[in-house]
């Protein structure tokens, strides 16, 4: 469960920071 949230959070962060 934690891994799923972490992966989603990291992906979202990368996309957000990847202007």
C-alpha positions, 0 to 999 in steps of 0.5 A: 500500500505504501509503495503504491502511494509513494510511486504515485506521489513520486510520479506526480511530483516528477510531472509537476516539477517537470514543467 
